[in-house]
C-alpha cells in the first residue's frame, strides 16, 4: 500500500509540473516548479535550478526548500569546475 501511495504522489507531482510548465508565463515560474518537483520526487531537502545565461554566467532560476527547513539568508553561489565564482550572477 505504501508503494502505491508513493507512486501516486510521484505521478501527481509530475502531472502538476507538466501543467505548470505548459502554462507558465515566464521561465522563472517554470524553474521554481522544477525545483519544487525535484524536492518531492527525489525526497530531497532542497533544490536549486541554475540557468546558463550563455555569457559565462549562471543565475538562480528557482529554488525550493522543504517546509521543515529555514531558507538561509546568505546566497548560495555555484562554483565552476575551475573554482571561479565570477560565473555567478544574482539576477
C-alpha positions as CSV (number, residue, x, y, z in Angstrom):
1,X,0.0,0.0,0.0
2,X,2.9,2.4,0.8
3,X,4.4,1.8,-2.6
4,X,1.1,2.7,-4.2
5,X,0.8,5.9,-2.3
6,X,4.4,6.9,-3.2
7,X,3.7,6.2,-6.9
8,X,0.5,8.2,-6.8
9,X,2.4,11.1,-5.2
10,X,5.1,11.0,-7.9
11,X,2.6,10.8,-10.7
12,X,0.7,13.7,-9.2
13,X,3.9,15.8,-8.9
14,X,4.8,15.1,-12.5
15,X,1.3,16.0,-13.7
16,X,1.4,19.2,-11.7
17,X,4.8,20.1,-13.1
18,X,3.7,19.4,-16.7
19,X,0.7,21.7,-16.2
20,X,2.9,24.4,-14.7
21,X,5.5,24.3,-17.5
22,X,2.9,24.4,-20.2
23,X,1.1,27.3,-18.7
24,X,4.0,29.3,-17.2
25,X,4.1,32.9,-18.5
26,X,7.8,33.2,-17.6
27,X,10.7,30.8,-17.3
28,X,11.4,31.6,-13.6
29,X,8.0,30.2,-12.7
30,X,8.8,27.0,-14.5
31,X,12.2,26.8,-12.9
32,X,10.6,27.3,-9.5
33,X,8.2,24.4,-10.2
34,X,11.1,22.2,-11.4
35,X,12.9,22.8,-8.1
36,X,9.8,22.0,-6.1
37,X,9.1,18.9,-8.0
38,X,12.8,17.8,-7.6
39,X,12.4,18.0,-3.8
40,X,9.3,15.9,-3.9
41,X,10.5,13.3,-6.4
42,X,14.0,12.9,-5.0
43,X,12.9,13.2,-1.4
44,X,15.5,16.0,-1.0
45,X,15.6,18.8,1.5
46,X,16.3,21.5,-1.1
47,X,16.8,22.0,-4.8
48,X,18.2,24.8,-7.0
49,X,17.9,25.3,-10.7
50,X,20.8,27.3,-12.2
51,X,20.4,28.9,-15.6
52,X,23.3,29.3,-18.1
53,X,22.9,32.8,-19.4
54,X,25.3,31.9,-22.3
55,X,27.5,34.7,-21.3
56,X,29.7,32.6,-19.0
57,X,27.3,33.5,-16.1
58,X,24.9,31.4,-14.1
59,X,21.9,32.7,-12.3
60,X,19.5,31.1,-9.9
61,X,16.3,30.3,-11.9
62,X,14.4,28.9,-9.0
63,X,14.8,27.1,-5.7
64,X,12.7,25.2,-3.2
65,X,13.3,24.2,0.4
66,X,11.4,21.5,2.3
67,X,8.9,23.1,4.7
68,X,10.9,21.9,7.8
69,X,14.0,23.9,6.7
70,X,14.5,27.6,7.1
71,X,15.9,29.2,3.9
72,X,19.3,30.7,4.6
73,X,19.7,34.4,4.4
74,X,23.1,34.2,2.6
75,X,23.1,33.5,-1.2
76,X,24.3,30.1,-2.4
77,X,26.9,30.7,-5.0
78,X,27.7,28.0,-7.6
79,X,31.4,27.5,-8.4
80,X,32.7,26.4,-11.8
81,X,34.8,23.4,-12.2
82,X,37.8,25.8,-12.1
83,X,36.6,27.2,-8.8
84,X,35.7,30.5,-10.5
85,X,32.9,32.4,-8.7
86,X,32.7,35.1,-11.3
87,X,30.4,32.8,-13.3
88,X,27.6,33.6,-10.9
89,X,25.1,36.4,-11.3
90,X,22.4,37.3,-8.8
91,X,19.9,38.3,-11.4
